[in-house]
Amino acid sequence: MTSAPAGTPCWASAELPPQPPLHGVVTADVAVVGAGLAGLACAYHLSERAPGLDIAVVDAGRPAAGASGRGTGLLGPRAGPAVDRAVRRHGPRAARRMHRASLRAVDDVLDLCRRLDVPCGVRPGGQIMAARTPAGLVALARQARAYRELGLDVPVLSADAVRDRVGVPYRAGMLHLPAATLDPAALTCALARACAAKGVRFYGESALLTVRPGELVGPELVFRHGRLYAGQAVLAVNSAARSIGLPVGAVFPLEVYAVATAPLSVPAYEALGGRTGDVLIDAVPLAPYFRVLPDRGLVAGGGTATVPDGLGAPRLQAVRERAWTWLEGWLRTLRPELARVEITHRWSGRIGMTGDDLPVVGPVHGFPNVWYIGGCCGHGLALSVAHGAHVAATLLGEPETGERLPWHRSKAPALPGRPLLRAYVDAVGLAARHGR
């Protein structure tokens, strides 16, 4: 069994509702498995729109213990593959709908933060996708042309404009709005508390072992020390779908890495986005990025990723050490003030990926009244909340508005075997690191 993600994020712990382990036989109108943003958003919208509904949320650990609490808090548009590839694969109409859906998802998260009224460090700003290598400039030019031809407003920034907003020597960029940064763990825990206040029951430290189609009362969910019978079930379990035998296609775990720094001087902090709230994302594969923190520190992430399945603990830890070392080195090249800044936190997290870069949100084939949410491919802070709301509306029989998005589906495409997949991810990461 692959070990859990490593390190401690820079986010402070937050209050959570009681969550005893699930023991014995439990029933619910709706069972939500997975207490990350997708599962909690689904439970929240269900409890808000149907107050009498009996809802149980079950997690293998606790709320925010997975990707939702180990992210880096970048909230921004973009979903699926890069826009030029989305046009080639799905056509201009679908690519336009995908981007507009991602814009709405950002607005939905900001609205949720306002409604929850929780101090999670929300700061509006832009996401600047920028390039400083020839390959990055080519990728940026293709995307800028696609956005322009689709009639989408994504301004191009000159080198001077990039430097003015985030203080780094990149040659060009594109500005994505709306966007923001926030504390993802604080938001996830606040959502859990809001669900509990509406009567949602929580069970923790209860990993789902298997799902069986129900004969009379809906699906049967089997846990280590008990069973849950529900009228409907939402499995927001990301790449864990494979371990419980869900036929949702290839949603595989990818381990990604982040570091945080000690507070910078006021001038350095202001130059690196403290004045504008903007984030910089490098337009190379596995896109390294940085954002500022409210305490004047920086968080940097991306640049390296690992397929952790099948790696023993020593080898996985060695991979992590190399990833953190590379990320620290990249950060220190951005400005002279960062050459000696102290690294205070290093951590990893697991995201769900698919072969076509699109999530999977839909009913599970062969399992009546069971829905799956997963595979946000690195865009989970915005998309998870939107997917939870979408599934809640569907379970309540609310009519679907607009055209169905390409990720509203029941299955992701198949992928090559694990060794080939790992070789591909390693090659992409190597190209990105040598191209910086």
Order of alpha helices (4+ residues) and beta strands (2+ residues): beta-alpha-beta-alpha-beta-alpha-alpha-beta-alpha-beta-alpha-beta-alpha-beta-beta-beta-beta-beta-alpha-beta-beta-beta-alpha-beta-beta-beta-alpha-alpha
